């Protein structure tokens, strides 16, 4: 996204351009490469992804190899404690309930200016034309920073539809190079129905709102936000009973009677309250409800105000009556539900990127992660192992071989989730633009994957002279640990 130009590792899968020194291959790595090559020759289907067989593209393959796959990693109360520690200790997380009754101009500017900073380098539109000075000035003027009042009552709202978050109040897509149109540098994130926000400011044309969420700050089109009373907004996430989306996505039932609630997409981990008290003889949007769940969703009235309305979610939808138990088997099952989905920078393409992928897998268990790779990698909330240049190749390999299913491995701009160990080291599932490795002749090969993929970790190269293992900055294990015990 655009903000990576001025805030390192904001999120996504863009590897930074820093060249790390190439290290002499150890015997362990040489063996790993040899074994990986042998595996390809003996078992792999006809594709060019190193070390991956068809059997390894199945969550059950990895679950069967893990004797403790069904054992709880964290109990529900431990997850609540972990989330509380994240909110308390991680500066990237906002506590909306703790916001003051009024927001002063300095605070609002402090949110907007880092995210909506003029780009340092050239950007190009979808026609391949460079943004000129006049276009850049227009973007800055659209922020309407001079019209921020000295103070203003804090306003709250709920998102009513999956919607993009942008670095600037514009839908205009921009890219680093002409023709390179996969990564829109103004695309920041996406918000889902029911997400609470604080509305901090409006664009010059009044069509966009700058919003603050628990995990992000950026611009959203105002038509996707319904403004309501603080208690109604913040209380929506506490309503019971509820359903949790456990599939990659589900959709409400089509209804011409209520277009705003028709085929509404809900992504993995979204929690939505239900209406079990709904009268069985009363239709919901023209349809008898007995074959569906009756859910309550936020809607926006003609004046932009918040209301709530019933909608139908099919009983066949991949949902659960509560967050799933956090076991390694469930982590595998949830992660593999996204296998093959197209990579979407900042949740573009109605999909997700690397950090969004792991966030939504863990959200189906009720675990909250920071949104971006940089924030995830440095968060003090988890069992973190920090890597630096003092780590030898042998130490890095040893650490990786001790990882369990669900552990997260970070390099600059990217995160991978461990799915198991083979004789040639850990395998990962990750939402990635592509991988590199050395082929049987020792030549560097780059494969564009652009999707949620399974790969081994040890043989990967970030560039011809840059092995991925040497770029690892951190490992995060989603565990409750005493901070003194988490030190290396």
NORMOCOR-V346702 format. One record per backbone hydrogen bond with DSSP energy under -0.5 kcal/mol. CO is the residue of the C=O (numbers start at 1). NH is the residue of the N-H. Records with the same first field share a line. If there is no record, write none. Layout:
CO = NH ; NH
This chain:
1 = 4
2 = 5
3 = 6 ; 7
7 = 10
9 = 374
13 = 15
18 = 20
26 = 30
27 = 31
28 = 32
29 = 33
30 = 34
31 = 35
32 = 36
33 = 37
34 = 38
35 = 39
36 = 40
37 = 41
38 = 42
39 = 43 ; 44
40 = 44
45 = 47
48 = 50
49 = 52
50 = 456
53 = 56
54 = 57
55 = 58
58 = 61 ; 62
59 = 62 ; 63
60 = 64
61 = 65
63 = 66
65 = 67
66 = 69
68 = 71
69 = 329
71 = 328
74 = 326
75 = 79
76 = 80
77 = 81
78 = 82
79 = 83
80 = 84
81 = 85
82 = 86
83 = 87
84 = 88
85 = 89
86 = 90
89 = 91
90 = 93
94 = 96
95 = 98
96 = 99
101 = 154
102 = 104
103 = 152
104 = 108
105 = 109
106 = 110
107 = 111
108 = 111 ; 112
109 = 113
111 = 115
112 = 115 ; 116
123 = 131
124 = 175
125 = 128
129 = 125
132 = 136
133 = 137
134 = 138
135 = 139
136 = 140
137 = 141
138 = 142
139 = 143
140 = 143
141 = 144
142 = 204
144 = 147
145 = 148
150 = 105
152 = 103
155 = 199
156 = 228
157 = 197
158 = 226
159 = 194
163 = 191
165 = 188 ; 189
166 = 219
168 = 170
174 = 185
175 = 124
177 = 180
179 = 181
182 = 184
183 = 185
184 = 187
185 = 2
186 = 167 ; 188
189 = 165
191 = 163
192 = 195
195 = 159
197 = 157 ; 199
198 = 200 ; 212
199 = 155
201 = 210
203 = 206
207 = 222
208 = 203
209 = 211 ; 220
210 = 200 ; 201
211 = 218
212 = 198
214 = 94
216 = 213
218 = 211
219 = 166
220 = 209
221 = 224
222 = 225
224 = 160 ; 161
225 = 227
226 = 158
227 = 306
228 = 156
229 = 233
230 = 234
231 = 235
232 = 236
233 = 236
235 = 238 ; 239
236 = 239
241 = 274
243 = 272
244 = 246 ; 320
245 = 269
248 = 268
250 = 266
251 = 314
253 = 263
258 = 261
259 = 262
261 = 264
264 = 252
266 = 250
267 = 270
270 = 245
272 = 243
273 = 296
275 = 278
279 = 282
281 = 283
283 = 285
284 = 287
287 = 284
289 = 292
291 = 315
293 = 295 ; 313
294 = 275
295 = 297 ; 311
297 = 309
299 = 301 ; 307
301 = 304
304 = 227
305 = 301
307 = 299
309 = 297
311 = 295
312 = 253
313 = 293
314 = 317
317 = 319
318 = 246 ; 247
320 = 244
325 = 327
326 = 73 ; 74
327 = 331
328 = 332
329 = 333
330 = 334
331 = 335
332 = 336
333 = 337
334 = 337
335 = 338
336 = 339
338 = 341
341 = 452
342 = 352
344 = 347
345 = 348
347 = 350
348 = 351
352 = 344
353 = 357
354 = 358
355 = 359
356 = 360
357 = 361
358 = 362
359 = 363
360 = 364
361 = 364
362 = 365 ; 367
363 = 366
364 = 324
372 = 376
373 = 377
374 = 378
375 = 379
376 = 379
379 = 382
382 = 384
383 = 477
384 = 386
385 = 475
388 = 391
392 = 396
393 = 397
394 = 398
395 = 399
396 = 400
397 = 401
398 = 402
399 = 402
400 = 403
404 = 407
407 = 418
408 = 476
409 = 416
410 = 473 ; 474
411 = 414
412 = 16
414 = 411
416 = 409 ; 418
417 = 429
418 = 406
420 = 427
422 = 425
425 = 422
426 = 457
427 = 419 ; 420
428 = 455
429 = 417
430 = 432 ; 453
432 = 451
433 = 449 ; 450
435 = 447
436 = 461
437 = 439 ; 445
439 = 442
443 = 439
445 = 437
446 = 448
447 = 435 ; 449
450 = 343
451 = 432 ; 453
452 = 340
453 = 430
455 = 428
457 = 460
460 = 468 ; 469
461 = 436
463 = 466
466 = 462 ; 463
467 = 470
468 = 471 ; 472
469 = 472
471 = 412
473 = 387
474 = 410
475 = 385 ; 477
476 = 408 ; 478
477 = 383 ; 479
479 = 481
482 = 485 ; 486
483 = 486
484 = 487
